[in-house]
Amino acid sequence: MDTIMENLREELMSKDSEFRELAREHGRFEARLTELASLAYPSDQEMLEESVLKKKKLAVKDQMQMILTRHSQSASTVH
């Protein structure tokens, strides 16, 4: 990720509660997916959970990207 986007991400983490909550949720999904991936013999329920979490994690990532893009575009129009 380039420096400008990384700086914007850090700024949003400190100032935008919606972005911050999405990032936390993304982290929780990632942590649980890591746990599930480490299972040698996951149950059917765990495999289903993994599939659902991957979709939710991607949806959250998309929401975060939309916020980043919106702020990036508004910052570029200000300059």
C-alpha positions in Angstrom: 0.0 0.0 0.0 1.4 3.4 -0.9 2.3 5.9 1.8 -0.6 8.3 1.1 -3.2 5.5 1.5 -1.5 4.2 4.6 -1.5 7.7 6.1 -5.2 8.0 5.3 -5.9 4.7 6.8 -4.1 5.7 10.0 -6.0 9.0 10.1 -9.3 7.2 9.6 -8.4 4.7 12.4 -8.0 7.6 14.8 -10.9 9.9 13.6 -13.6 7.8 12.0 -15.5 5.5 14.4 -17.2 3.6 11.6 -13.9 2.8 9.9 -12.3 1.9 13.3 -15.1 -0.5 14.1 -14.9 -2.1 10.6 -11.2 -2.6 11.1 -11.8 -4.3 14.5 -14.4 -6.5 13.0 -12.1 -7.4 10.2 -9.4 -8.3 12.7 -11.8 -10.5 14.7 -12.8 -12.4 11.6 -9.1 -12.8 10.6 -8.3 -14.2 14.1 -11.1 -16.7 14.0 -10.2 -17.8 10.5 -6.7 -18.4 11.6 -8.0 -20.6 14.4 -10.2 -22.5 12.0 -7.4 -22.9 9.5 -5.2 -24.5 12.2 -7.7 -27.3 12.8 -6.5 -30.7 11.5 -10.0 -32.1 11.2 -12.6 -29.3 11.1 -16.2 -30.4 11.6 -18.9 -29.6 9.1 -20.1 -26.7 11.3 -16.5 -25.3 11.5 -16.1 -25.5 7.7 -19.4 -23.7 7.3 -18.3 -21.1 9.8 -15.1 -20.6 7.9 -17.0 -20.0 4.6 -19.4 -17.5 6.2 -16.5 -15.7 7.9 -14.6 -15.3 4.7 -17.6 -13.7 3.0 -18.2 -11.4 6.0 -14.5 -10.5 6.1 -14.5 -9.6 2.4 -17.7 -7.5 2.8 -16.1 -5.6 5.7 -12.9 -5.1 3.6 -15.1 -3.7 0.8 -16.8 -1.3 3.1 -13.4 -0.1 4.4 -12.2 0.4 0.9 -15.2 2.5 0.0 -14.6 4.7 3.0 -10.9 5.0 2.0 -11.8 5.8 -1.6 -14.4 8.4 -0.5 -11.9 10.2 1.8 -9.1 10.0 -0.8 -11.3 11.6 -3.4 -12.5 14.3 -1.1 -9.0 15.0 -0.1 -7.8 15.3 -3.7 -10.6 17.7 -4.6 -9.6 20.0 -1.7 -6.1 20.3 -3.0 
